[in-house]
Amino acid sequence: MVVTRNTVLLLLSITVVAPILLYTDRLATFNYPFAQQEFIEAVTAFAVGATDSGHLNLLPQETYTALKEPIGVVYTEDTTNTNNLFHGLHFAQAGEHVSTRVLSATNDEGQTKGENPIKLVTDGIKQGIQSSYLEKADITGDSVNGEDAIDVDDNDGKLAKSFDAADQASETMEQQHTESSSQVTKKGPILLEGDKHNDLTPADARVRQLKDQRIQARVYLSLQAVRSNPQLTRELRLRVKEVSRTLGDASKDSDLPKNANERMKAMEQTLIKARQIQNDCAAAVKKLRAMLHSTEEQLRVHKKQTLFLTQLTAKTLPKGLHCLPLRLTTEYYGLNTSQQEFPNQQKLEDPRLYHYAIFSDNILATAVVVNSTVTHAKDTSKHVFHIVTDRLNYAAMRMWFLVNPPRKATIQVQNIEDFTWLNSSYSPVLKQLGSPSMIDFYFKTHRASSDSNLKFRNPKYLSILNHLRFYLPEIFPKLNKVLFLDDDIVVQKDLTDLWSIDLKGNVNGAVETCGESFHRFDRYLNFSNPLIAKNFDPRACGWAYGMNVFDLVQWKRQNITEVYHNWQKLNHDRQLWKLGTLPPGLITFWKRTFPLHRSWHVLGLGYNPNINQKESERAAVIHYNGNMKPWLEISIPKFRGYWTKYVDYDLVYLRECNINP
């Protein structure tokens, strides 16, 4: 019996062990090379860039409170990479891996949507790699700094109010901003493009880094987890003050004080402590968006204030330009009668010469127009400038050109008060300018029913000088052609070829302004009025005042002044157009305007800093239309030099009135 049992056990053991041995030997003999190759391919499939030092964790790792990874922070003099809140939006504790961080943020959402959590983790690793590229791209590229959008005030008291407003905004926006961090940080392949520039350190790298650190600190200060820690809160506020003082008005790294690196290091250490306490990425994202919403509202208010102040500045005469006519007027009345006369007055009515019409009460601006024109004229003796000004500036304007004659060119200065034919019985616009409704529009404080656009409150619309351009044949009865010039232009080429242009029976030669930056008829006229809608095309191309060739022979033949008067009478209640001279000009010269090549006249230098500089330099005339006139402090700096080079600031009158470039 015992022998039988032993025999059965032996056979049983052989049947179990033998297949295992045979299968293992076969695998080792035949399949080892293929298995090895398969393993290598599987490993290389997870390979990352050489610069990536992240762990390859496909599943969440266990975390221990007793022991964490050591935290190492290395600083150099030109540190350009930091754990930026905006670039990565990762609020993880030190010691957590990228994969763990992404999985914890996306695991719940992925499971509810039926997504593969392993795929979410591997996607998170890629995003972690891309976030490092994003940091480099933001530092070296031309992207908008987050400081401009969020940093509102350096004062702690105002800062608290700002965050309280952000808290209120965050409550109203809570339902809109529940996206996970994986959705927020997903940027796509565009982020990798910034890596091309990571070898170029911009001049403001540390300035940007300090600003980013300050924004991070303010975000942490607004989060409840950090607020509950008084010691950390005090430390963060202290660091914000230190960084704000360090930044000051610095725009590049060379403007920073010597202790900038120490402040940067201290701020980073404090931010690390905050990250260890607060690791809720979704809450931080919601807070950032609430802050952005609050800042946008403040920006809207500031833009409105800026518009008002800009309009006010444009209306205000600088002190130096107020002093200049007073000084010149005093000198003029000290001259005897013979000294007050201009030479070559016999040329004033010669139609064979080149005649210019300038209507202005700004002496310095008129001087620049005349100086720039004669500078580029081939034969200055053939150029005649007809200047019309008001009574207050008449003597000063004459004195300026008596003391500063424009080479061999002829000058005539007239007083608009001497045009006795120009009165309210003849000119509808003069009658309207003196009407009670117009006076109420400008000078009364109750303006609830008036137009809210500040542009139409400019005093220039009350000046008849602005409307004198519609009476050229009356002013120059013996001339055939006149070149009209505004006082805010600069001439850069010889303009004599304009007199030889065939206007093909039209009255006005002007540059059209129907490009992207300018407007058509529907932007100037009220097409809801049936009278306008019936007679004009809303998409018709407009044109510009500032440099216009007028054929006075055709003007008289087509009775243009009477056309202007008829439309002015129809617009007595300002229902066809608002104030100004361009809308009635578009109507009066409708189908009577010959388009000139745009190189003759480039506009926008008084409001658009994006005007092509090469185009403006090649233009025959550049026009500072807009509020930012070149003689004001609010002028666009890069265009101001075109104007100032025609002003001699060494003249005694300019020095005495403290007029400087």
Salt bridges, closest charged atoms under 4 A:
GLU69 OE2 - HIS55 NE2 3.75
GLU69 OE2 - HIS97 NE2 3.13
GLU109 OE2 - LYS113 NZ 2.91
ASP123 OD2 - LYS119 NZ 3.15
ASP138 OD2 - HIS87 ND1 2.59
GLU147 OE2 - ARG214 NH2 1.98
ASP151 OD2 - ARG214 NH2 2.43
ASP151 OD1 - ARG218 NH1 2.02
ASP153 OD2 - LYS158 NZ 3.63
ASP154 OD1 - ARG214 NH1 3.04
ASP154 OD1 - ARG218 NH2 3.04
ASP156 OD2 - LYS241 NZ 3.35
ASP167 OD2 - ARG227 NH2 3.34
ASP167 OD1 - LYS287 NZ 2.02
GLU174 OE2 - LYS286 NZ 3.74
GLU179 OE1 - ARG289 NH1 3.09
ASP195 OD1 - LYS136 NZ 3.96
ASP204 OD2 - ARG208 NE 3.08
ASP212 OD2 - HIS87 NE2 3.68
GLU235 OE2 - ARG239 NH2 3.95
GLU235 OE2 - LYS273 NZ 3.38
GLU242 OE1 - ARG239 NH1 3.17
ASP255 OD2 - LYS252 NZ 3.59
GLU268 OE2 - ARG275 NH1 3.29
GLU297 OE2 - ARG300 NH2 2.78
GLU331 OE2 - ARG327 NH1 2.51
GLU349 OE1 - LYS478 NZ 3.26
ASP350 OD1 - ARG352 NE 3.06
ASP440 OD1 - HIS446 NE2 3.97
ASP451 OD2 - LYS578 NZ 3.15
ASP486 OD1 - ARG469 NH2 3.58
ASP486 OD2 - HIS623 NE2 3.71
ASP488 OD1 - HIS623 NE2 2.84
ASP488 OD2 - LYS629 NZ 2.53
ASP522 OD2 - ARG539 NH1 3.20
GLU615 OE2 - ARG598 NH2 3.23
GLU656 OE1 - ARG327 NE 2.28
